[in-house]
Amino acid sequence: MPPSPVPDSGGKQLMAAGLTDRLTGQMGSLQEALRRLSKAATFKDLSDQFLSVTAGFFPEGEISLFRRPGNSAAWERLSHPRGEEAVPPEQGAPGPSPDGAGTLIRVDHELVDASRLAAVVTRRSAGTPYTDVDVISLRLFVALFDSAFQEMLARRNEKELIFSLNHRVLQLNSLIDTGIEVAKLDRDITPYQLALERAASLTNASKGSVTITRGEEQIERILFPAGLTGLRTDGEGGGIASRFTFGGNSYSFRLFEKESRSGAIPFEETDQLLLDALARQVHASLENRYLHEQELEKQKIDQDIAVAAAIQQRILPAELPVIEGYDVAGINIPSKSVGGDYYDCIPLADGRYALVIADVAGKGVQAALLVSSLHAYLSAYLEGGMALVGLVKRLNRVICTASTDDKFITAFVALLTPQTGGLEALNAGHNPVYLLRTDGTVQELNRGGVPLGMLDMDFPYESETLTLGSGERLLLYTDGIPEAHNRLNELYESDTPLKEFVVGHVPPGAGAFIAELINDVKRFTADAPQSDDITALYLLRR
């Protein structure tokens, strides 16, 4: 698909300004849109939520959504607000309509399941034509749709995996009543070969076989006694049989010609029960081997997690630097062994300090690895003396390259000049940072741009400059604090708005404020498990 026409430098500035103003003004709406889309349980629900959250960005437009399962398939119209037939997306570059009227824009995006999603916005009435700023906004919403769809598939796969594991545990419990000796013998022969020999011996069968197949292919066949020839195939009648499947293979046991003093006699019902019991024990033995291998693999993973946790503890500051005329304190409480939150206060060669806080979408080892990447790149760029906006732009590119499609980082970076209190700040899709002024008002620092690594595009970022006066305070935090919940699934923010907490708690030291905040969060959540990492950084100018 060819790219959209490249505007001139003046057009780029206008587009950047327009996109920045639009996204900055509605950053809360974008965050709410991501939360709403992420809660969708079905593709239809996700489509409906998409139309709902994008309607506010295109109030004068009709939004239609299409999906195509494959390149050769026809476009399927998923939804349309007014019910009239909408024109499906055409081949060509997404963007304003080619006739220059600016009455239609479209974005075509490949989803994680290789299907394609197309969003088409058609203006209802005459008005200001759509521009490239509108195209980028629509692309951003489609990317949010893709991220939410991937999360929905991940949740579904996780449920299926849990169901499979629970079913396997139930099977294991039902196999305990079979031949313990078969499971416990430390033997050179396979458990199904030993079971065949024991079954033949205990039932007085003169002949037997165990056949392993995968689909129509025979993988292995063992005969009793060894070297036996001319034994009928498993498809022929006679004797007794028992079979099970495991790991995609089918295991079939058969016994023939029960011997007695008077010659061959029919097998008894207890013979069939014995063969079934031994087959179940072989099943349990194979399953135990598999589970043992899984346990060994889990131990390796736990060791890797322990190493990752140790590395992360080295990345997070053991203690914060002493800044003359200021008091600074921070805390990080991961919800798991390793977390996806990051904070630091980094002294720079020119006497300034970088205040940083970040939150990776997701938890666990993958999030911790992305935190390590952020720390490494950020440290390198800060040492290079890069300007703040350029630094964040470069971080966006490298994080996008280093992460998967469903991983991105919200971040806040500020450069403090201690002598003057000057502060240059940039918020990349993070929670608003609160600045408590001496008159009791709270200023929200949210100017910046989209989260790091969300899209591999050259998004414009914008910083803001302000001055931190004597006695004024700055709180940086991650969403693990306002979104901490109790047993009733009520949020801390709904009980104690964080902005009000900042105004109402002004202890003489930064460490005291952090302690009061964490104690209040724990008071609210009580014995509810911690659902997300909790991180905060507090700066006070004396």
C-alpha positions as CSV (number, residue, x, y, z in Angstrom):
1,M,0.0,0.0,0.0
2,P,1.7,3.3,-1.1
3,P,2.3,5.9,1.6
4,S,0.3,9.1,1.9
5,P,1.6,12.2,0.2
6,V,4.3,14.0,2.2
7,P,3.4,17.5,3.1
8,D,5.8,20.5,3.0
9,S,7.6,21.8,6.1
10,G,4.8,24.2,6.8
11,G,2.2,21.5,6.4
12,K,4.3,19.2,8.7
13,Q,4.3,21.9,11.4
14,L,0.6,22.4,11.1
15,M,-0.1,18.7,11.1
16,A,2.1,18.2,14.1
17,A,0.5,21.1,16.0
18,G,-2.9,19.8,15.1
19,L,-2.2,16.2,16.1
20,T,-0.5,17.3,19.4
21,D,-3.3,19.7,20.4
22,R,-5.9,17.0,19.6
23,L,-4.2,14.1,21.4
24,T,-3.1,16.3,24.3
25,G,-6.6,17.6,24.8
26,Q,-8.0,14.1,24.7
27,M,-5.3,12.1,26.4
28,G,-7.7,11.0,29.1
29,S,-10.2,9.9,26.4
30,L,-7.5,7.9,24.7
31,Q,-6.6,6.2,28.0
32,E,-10.3,5.5,28.6
33,A,-10.7,4.2,25.1
34,L,-7.8,1.7,25.6
35,R,-9.4,0.6,28.9
36,R,-12.8,0.1,27.3
37,L,-11.5,-1.8,24.3
38,S,-9.3,-4.0,26.5
39,K,-12.4,-5.2,28.4
40,A,-14.2,-6.5,25.3
41,A,-14.9,-10.2,25.5
42,T,-16.0,-10.8,21.8
43,F,-15.0,-9.4,18.5
44,K,-18.5,-7.9,18.1
45,D,-18.2,-6.2,21.5
46,L,-14.8,-4.9,20.5
47,S,-16.2,-3.5,17.3
48,D,-19.1,-1.8,19.1
49,Q,-16.7,-0.3,21.7
50,F,-14.5,0.9,18.9
51,L,-17.4,2.8,17.2
52,S,-18.4,4.3,20.6
53,V,-15.0,5.6,21.6
54,T,-14.1,7.0,18.1
55,A,-17.4,8.8,17.7
56,G,-16.2,11.6,19.9
57,F,-13.2,12.2,17.7
58,F,-15.2,12.4,14.5
59,P,-18.5,14.0,15.6
60,E,-19.5,15.0,12.1
61,G,-18.6,11.7,10.5
62,E,-20.2,8.3,10.0
63,I,-17.8,5.5,11.1
64,S,-18.0,2.1,9.4
65,L,-15.9,-0.9,10.3
66,F,-15.0,-3.8,7.9
67,R,-13.1,-7.1,8.2
68,R,-11.6,-9.3,5.6
69,P,-10.6,-12.9,6.7
70,G,-8.0,-13.2,3.9
71,N,-6.6,-11.3,0.8
72,S,-8.9,-13.2,-1.5
73,A,-12.0,-12.9,0.6
74,A,-14.7,-10.2,0.4
75,W,-14.9,-7.4,2.9
76,E,-17.5,-8.1,5.6
77,R,-19.3,-5.0,7.1
78,L,-19.2,-5.3,10.8
79,S,-21.2,-2.3,11.9
80,H,-22.5,1.0,10.7
81,P,-24.2,3.6,13.0
82,R,-27.0,4.7,10.7
83,G,-27.7,1.4,9.0
84,E,-27.2,2.5,5.4
85,E,-24.9,0.6,3.2
86,A,-21.3,1.9,3.5
87,V,-18.7,1.6,0.7
88,P,-16.0,-0.9,1.7
89,P,-12.4,0.2,1.7
90,E,-10.7,0.3,-1.7
91,Q,-7.2,-0.7,-2.6
92,G,-4.8,2.2,-2.2
93,A,-3.3,4.3,0.5
94,P,-5.4,5.2,3.5
95,G,-6.0,8.9,3.8
96,P,-8.3,11.6,2.7
97,S,-10.5,10.9,-0.3
98,P,-8.5,11.2,-3.5
99,D,-10.8,13.8,-5.1
100,G,-9.5,16.4,-2.6
101,A,-12.9,17.0,-1.1
102,G,-11.8,15.6,2.2
103,T,-15.1,13.9,2.8
104,L,-13.8,10.4,3.4
105,I,-10.8,8.8,5.2
106,R,-10.0,5.1,5.6
107,V,-7.4,3.0,7.3
108,D,-6.6,-0.6,6.4
109,H,-4.7,-2.6,9.1
110,E,-3.6,-6.2,9.4
111,L,-4.6,-7.9,12.7
112,V,-2.7,-10.5,14.6
113,D,-4.8,-13.3,13.1
114,A,-3.8,-12.2,9.6
115,S,-7.3,-10.8,8.9
116,R,-7.6,-7.2,7.8
117,L,-9.5,-4.5,9.6
118,A,-10.7,-1.3,7.8
119,A,-12.2,1.8,9.3
120,V,-13.9,4.3,7.0
121,V,-15.1,7.7,8.2
122,T,-17.5,9.6,5.9
123,R,-18.6,13.1,6.6
124,R,-22.3,13.5,7.1
125,S,-22.5,17.1,5.9
126,A,-20.4,19.8,4.4
127,G,-17.7,21.3,6.6
128,T,-14.0,21.4,7.2
129,P,-12.3,18.7,5.0
130,Y,-10.5,15.8,6.7
131,T,-6.7,16.2,6.9
132,D,-3.7,14.0,7.6
133,V,-4.2,14.8,11.3
134,D,-7.5,13.0,11.1
135,V,-5.9,10.0,9.3
136,I,-3.2,9.7,12.1
137,S,-5.9,9.9,14.7
138,L,-7.9,7.1,13.0
139,R,-4.7,5.1,12.7
140,L,-4.1,5.4,16.4
141,F,-7.6,4.2,17.2
142,V,-7.2,1.2,14.9
143,A,-3.9,0.4,16.6
144,L,-5.7,0.5,19.9
145,F,-8.3,-1.9,18.4
146,D,-5.4,-4.2,17.4
147,S,-3.8,-4.1,20.9
148,A,-7.2,-4.9,22.5
149,F,-7.9,-7.7,20.1
150,Q,-4.5,-9.3,20.9
151,E,-5.2,-9.0,24.6
152,M,-8.7,-10.6,24.1
153,L,-7.0,-13.5,22.2
154,A,-4.4,-13.9,25.0
155,R,-7.1,-14.1,27.6
156,R,-9.0,-16.7,25.6
157,N,-5.9,-18.8,25.1
158,E,-5.1,-18.5,28.8
159,K,-8.5,-19.9,29.8
160,E,-8.1,-22.7,27.3
161,L,-4.7,-23.6,28.8
162,I,-6.1,-23.5,32.4
163,F,-9.0,-25.8,31.3
164,S,-6.5,-28.2,29.7
165,L,-4.3,-28.3,32.8
166,N,-7.2,-28.9,35.1
167,H,-8.5,-31.7,32.9
168,R,-5.0,-33.3,33.0
169,V,-4.9,-33.1,36.8
170,L,-8.3,-34.9,37.0
171,Q,-7.0,-37.6,34.8
172,L,-3.9,-38.1,36.9
173,N,-6.1,-38.5,40.0
174,S,-8.2,-41.2,38.4
175,L,-5.0,-43.3,37.6
176,I,-3.8,-43.8,41.1
177,D,-5.7,-47.0,41.5
178,T,-3.7,-48.9,39.0
179,G,-0.4,-51.0,39.1
180,I,2.0,-48.9,41.3
181,E,4.8,-51.2,40.3
182,V,4.7,-50.2,36.6
183,A,5.0,-46.5,37.5
184,K,7.7,-46.9,40.1
185,L,10.1,-49.3,38.4
186,D,13.4,-47.8,37.3
187,R,13.7,-49.8,34.1
188,D,15.4,-49.8,30.8
189,I,12.3,-50.9,28.9
190,T,9.4,-48.6,28.2
191,P,6.3,-48.7,30.5
192,Y,4.0,-49.9,27.8
193,Q,6.4,-52.8,27.0
194,L,6.5,-53.8,30.6
195,A,2.7,-53.5,30.9
196,L,2.2,-55.8,27.9
197,E,4.4,-58.4,29.5
198,R,2.7,-58.2,32.9
199,A,-0.8,-58.2,31.3
200,A,0.1,-61.4,29.3
201,S,1.5,-63.1,32.3
202,L,-1.4,-62.2,34.7
203,T,-4.1,-63.2,32.2
204,N,-2.3,-66.3,30.8
205,A,-2.4,-64.8,27.3
206,S,0.0,-66.6,24.9
207,K,0.3,-63.6,22.5
208,G,-0.1,-59.9,22.7
209,S,0.9,-56.6,21.1
210,V,1.0,-52.8,21.8
211,T,0.8,-50.6,18.8
212,I,1.5,-46.8,18.8
213,T,0.1,-44.7,16.0
214,R,-0.2,-41.0,15.1
215,G,-3.1,-40.6,12.7
216,E,-2.8,-43.2,10.0
217,E,1.0,-43.7,10.6
218,Q,2.3,-46.6,12.7
219,I,5.1,-45.3,14.9
220,E,6.1,-48.5,16.8
221,R,4.8,-52.0,17.4
222,I,5.9,-54.4,20.2
223,L,5.0,-58.1,20.2
224,F,4.8,-60.6,23.0
225,P,6.7,-62.9,23.0
226,A,9.5,-61.2,21.3
227,G,10.1,-62.4,17.7
228,L,6.5,-63.5,17.3
229,T,5.4,-63.6,13.6
230,G,2.0,-64.0,12.0
231,L,0.1,-62.1,14.7
232,R,-3.2,-60.7,13.4
233,T,-3.5,-56.9,13.1
234,D,-5.3,-54.7,15.5
235,G,-8.2,-54.3,13.1
236,E,-9.1,-58.0,13.4
237,G,-11.4,-59.4,16.0
238,G,-10.7,-61.7,18.9
239,G,-9.0,-61.4,22.2
240,I,-9.4,-58.3,24.4
241,A,-8.2,-54.7,23.8
242,S,-7.6,-51.4,25.6
243,R,-6.5,-48.1,24.2
244,F,-5.8,-44.5,25.1
245,T,-4.3,-41.4,23.5
246,F,-1.6,-39.1,24.9
247,G,0.4,-36.4,23.3
248,G,-1.2,-36.9,19.9
249,N,-0.4,-40.6,19.9
250,S,-2.7,-43.6,20.2
251,Y,-1.6,-46.5,22.3
252,S,-3.5,-49.8,21.6
253,F,-3.0,-53.0,23.8
254,R,-4.3,-56.4,22.6
255,L,-4.1,-59.9,24.1
256,F,-4.9,-63.2,22.3
257,E,-5.4,-66.9,23.2
258,K,-5.9,-67.3,26.9
259,E,-4.2,-70.5,27.9
260,S,-5.5,-73.2,30.3
261,R,-4.8,-76.8,31.0
262,S,-7.6,-77.7,28.7
263,G,-6.4,-75.5,25.9
264,A,-7.4,-72.0,24.8
265,I,-10.4,-70.5,26.6
266,P,-12.3,-67.2,26.4
267,F,-10.9,-64.2,28.4
268,E,-12.9,-63.4,31.5
269,E,-14.3,-60.0,32.6
270,T,-11.6,-59.6,35.2
271,D,-9.0,-60.0,32.4
272,Q,-10.4,-57.0,30.7
273,L,-10.5,-55.0,33.9
274,L,-6.8,-55.9,34.5
275,L,-5.8,-54.8,31.0
276,D,-7.7,-51.6,31.3
277,A,-6.0,-50.9,34.7
278,L,-2.5,-51.5,33.3
279,A,-3.3,-49.3,30.3
280,R,-4.4,-46.5,32.7
281,Q,-1.2,-46.9,34.6
282,V,0.9,-46.6,31.5
283,H,-1.1,-43.5,30.7
284,A,-0.3,-42.1,34.1
285,S,3.4,-43.0,33.8
286,L,3.7,-41.2,30.5
287,E,1.8,-38.2,31.9
288,N,4.1,-38.2,35.0
289,R,7.2,-38.2,32.8
290,Y,5.7,-35.2,30.9
291,L,4.8,-33.4,34.1
292,H,8.2,-34.1,35.5
293,E,9.8,-32.5,32.4
294,Q,7.4,-29.6,32.7
295,E,8.4,-29.2,36.4
296,L,12.1,-29.2,35.5
297,E,11.3,-26.6,32.9
298,K,9.4,-24.6,35.4
299,Q,12.3,-24.7,37.8
300,K,14.5,-23.3,35.0
301,I,12.0,-20.5,34.4
302,D,11.8,-19.8,38.2
303,Q,15.6,-19.5,38.2
304,D,15.4,-17.1,35.2
305,I,12.8,-15.0,37.0
306,A,15.0,-14.9,40.1
307,V,17.9,-13.6,38.0
308,A,15.6,-11.1,36.3
309,A,14.3,-9.9,39.7
310,A,17.9,-9.4,40.9
311,I,18.8,-7.5,37.7
312,Q,15.7,-5.3,38.1
313,Q,16.6,-4.5,41.7
314,R,20.0,-3.2,40.4
315,I,18.2,-1.1,37.8
316,L,15.9,0.6,40.3
317,P,17.8,3.0,42.6
318,A,18.9,1.6,45.9
319,E,19.0,5.2,47.1
320,L,18.2,8.5,45.5
321,P,20.8,11.3,45.1
322,V,21.0,14.2,47.5
323,I,20.0,17.4,45.7
324,E,20.9,20.6,47.6
325,G,17.8,22.5,48.5
326,Y,15.5,19.6,47.7
327,D,14.2,16.5,49.3
328,V,13.4,13.5,47.1
329,A,12.0,10.0,47.9
330,G,10.7,7.1,45.9
331,I,9.2,3.6,46.2
332,N,8.5,0.5,44.0
333,I,6.4,-2.4,45.2
334,P,6.1,-5.0,42.4
335,S,2.9,-7.2,42.3
336,K,5.0,-10.2,41.1
337,S,8.7,-11.2,41.5
338,V,9.5,-8.9,38.7
339,G,7.5,-5.9,37.6
340,G,7.0,-3.5,34.7
341,D,7.4,-0.2,36.6
342,Y,10.5,2.0,36.6
343,Y,11.6,5.2,38.3
344,D,14.8,7.0,38.9
345,C,16.4,10.4,39.7
346,I,19.6,10.6,37.6
347,P,22.3,13.3,38.1
348,L,23.6,14.7,34.8
349,A,27.0,16.1,33.9
350,D,25.7,19.7,33.6
351,G,24.3,19.7,37.2
352,R,20.7,19.0,36.3
353,Y,18.7,15.9,37.4
354,A,16.5,13.7,35.3
355,L,13.3,12.6,37.1
356,V,11.8,9.5,35.4
357,I,8.8,7.3,36.0
358,A,7.5,4.6,33.5
359,D,5.0,1.8,33.3
360,V,5.2,-1.1,30.8
361,A,1.9,-2.5,29.6
362,G,1.8,-5.9,31.2
363,K,3.8,-7.7,33.9
364,G,6.3,-10.4,34.4
365,V,9.6,-11.2,32.7
366,Q,8.8,-9.6,29.4
367,A,7.8,-6.3,31.1
368,A,11.0,-6.5,33.1
369,L,13.1,-7.0,30.0
370,L,11.5,-3.9,28.4
371,V,12.2,-1.9,31.6
372,S,15.9,-3.0,31.3
373,S,15.9,-1.7,27.7
374,L,14.3,1.6,28.7
375,H,16.9,2.1,31.5
376,A,19.8,1.3,29.2
377,Y,18.7,3.6,26.3
378,L,17.6,6.4,28.6
379,S,20.9,6.4,30.5
380,A,22.9,6.4,27.2
381,Y,20.8,9.3,25.7
382,L,21.0,11.4,28.9
383,E,24.8,11.0,29.0
384,G,24.9,12.2,25.4
385,G,23.2,15.5,26.4
386,M,20.3,15.1,24.0
387,A,17.4,17.6,24.2
388,L,14.4,16.2,25.9
389,V,12.0,16.1,22.9
390,G,14.6,14.5,20.7
391,L,15.5,12.0,23.5
392,V,11.8,10.9,23.8
393,K,11.4,10.6,20.1
394,R,14.5,8.3,19.9
395,L,13.2,6.3,22.9
396,N,9.9,5.8,21.0
397,R,11.7,4.3,18.0
398,V,14.0,2.0,19.9
399,I,11.2,0.7,22.3
400,C,9.0,0.0,19.3
401,T,11.8,-2.0,17.7
402,A,12.6,-3.8,21.0
403,S,9.0,-4.7,22.0
404,T,6.2,-6.8,20.7
405,D,3.1,-5.3,19.2
406,D,1.2,-5.6,22.5
407,K,3.9,-4.0,24.6
408,F,4.4,-0.2,25.1
409,I,5.5,2.1,27.8
410,T,3.9,5.1,29.4
411,A,6.5,7.5,30.7
412,F,7.2,10.9,32.3
413,V,10.6,12.5,32.0
414,A,11.6,15.9,33.5
415,L,14.9,17.7,33.6
416,L,15.4,19.7,36.9
417,T,17.8,22.7,37.2
418,P,18.2,22.8,41.0
419,Q,19.6,26.3,41.3
420,T,16.6,28.0,39.6
421,G,13.9,25.4,40.1
422,G,13.5,25.2,36.4
423,L,11.7,22.1,35.1
424,E,11.3,20.9,31.5
425,A,8.8,18.1,31.5
426,L,7.3,15.7,28.9
427,N,4.5,13.2,29.5
428,A,4.4,10.3,27.0
429,G,0.9,8.9,27.6
430,H,1.5,8.6,31.4
431,N,-0.8,9.5,34.3
432,P,-0.8,13.3,34.9
433,V,2.0,14.3,37.3
434,Y,0.8,16.6,40.1
435,L,2.6,19.8,41.0
436,L,1.4,21.3,44.3
437,R,1.8,25.1,44.4
438,T,2.3,27.1,47.5
439,D,-1.2,28.6,47.1
440,G,-2.7,25.1,47.4
441,T,-3.6,24.7,43.7
442,V,-2.5,21.6,41.8
443,Q,-1.1,21.8,38.3
444,E,-1.3,18.7,36.1
445,L,1.7,18.0,33.9
446,N,0.4,16.0,30.9
447,R,1.8,17.7,27.9
448,G,3.8,15.4,25.7
449,G,2.6,12.7,23.3
450,V,1.7,9.0,22.9
451,P,3.2,6.2,24.9
452,L,6.7,4.9,23.9
453,G,6.7,2.0,21.4
454,M,2.9,2.0,20.7
455,L,3.3,2.7,17.0
456,D,6.4,2.7,14.7
457,M,5.7,6.3,13.5
458,D,7.4,9.6,14.0
459,F,4.9,11.1,16.4
460,P,5.4,14.7,17.5
461,Y,6.3,15.2,21.1
462,E,6.1,18.5,23.0
463,S,7.6,19.5,26.4
464,E,6.5,22.2,28.8
465,T,8.7,24.4,30.9
466,L,7.8,25.7,34.4
467,T,9.5,26.7,37.7
468,L,9.3,24.8,41.0
469,G,9.2,27.4,43.8
470,S,10.2,27.1,47.4
471,G,7.9,24.8,49.3
472,E,6.3,23.4,46.2
473,R,6.0,19.6,45.6
474,L,5.9,17.2,42.7
475,L,4.3,13.7,42.7
476,L,5.1,11.2,39.9
477,Y,3.2,7.8,40.2
478,T,2.0,4.8,38.2
479,D,-1.6,3.6,37.8
480,G,-1.0,0.9,40.4
481,I,-1.9,3.6,43.0
482,P,-5.2,5.1,41.7
483,E,-6.3,1.7,40.4
484,A,-5.5,-0.3,43.5
485,H,-8.8,-2.1,44.5
486,N,-10.3,-3.7,47.5
487,R,-12.2,-6.9,47.9
488,L,-15.3,-5.1,46.4
489,N,-13.3,-4.2,43.3
490,E,-13.7,-0.5,44.2
491,L,-10.8,1.7,43.1
492,Y,-8.6,3.8,45.5
493,E,-9.1,6.8,43.2
494,S,-12.9,6.6,43.8
495,D,-12.4,6.6,47.5
496,T,-9.5,9.0,47.8
497,P,-8.8,11.1,44.7
498,L,-5.1,11.3,44.5
499,K,-5.1,15.0,43.7
500,E,-7.0,15.6,46.9
501,F,-4.5,13.5,48.8
502,V,-1.6,15.6,47.5
503,V,-3.3,18.8,48.7
504,G,-4.2,17.3,52.1
505,H,-0.9,15.8,53.0
506,V,2.1,18.1,53.2
507,P,4.6,16.6,55.6
508,P,8.0,18.2,56.1
509,G,9.8,15.5,54.2
510,A,9.4,13.6,50.9
511,G,9.9,10.2,52.6
512,A,7.1,11.0,55.1
513,F,4.7,11.8,52.2
514,I,5.6,8.5,50.4
515,A,5.0,6.6,53.7
516,E,1.6,8.3,54.3
517,L,0.5,7.6,50.7
518,I,1.4,3.9,50.8
519,N,-0.2,3.4,54.2
520,D,-3.4,5.0,52.9
521,V,-3.5,2.7,49.9
522,K,-2.9,-0.3,52.1
523,R,-5.7,0.9,54.4
524,F,-8.1,1.0,51.5
525,T,-7.1,-2.3,49.9
526,A,-6.9,-4.2,53.2
527,D,-6.3,-7.9,52.5
528,A,-7.1,-7.7,48.8
529,P,-4.2,-9.0,46.6
530,Q,-2.1,-6.4,44.9
531,S,-3.1,-6.4,41.3
532,D,-0.5,-4.0,39.8
533,D,2.9,-2.6,40.5
534,I,3.0,0.4,42.8
535,T,5.6,3.1,42.1
536,A,5.9,6.7,43.2
537,L,8.5,9.5,43.2
538,Y,8.1,12.7,45.3
539,L,10.1,15.9,45.0
540,L,10.0,18.8,47.5
541,R,11.8,22.1,47.1
542,R,12.7,23.2,50.6
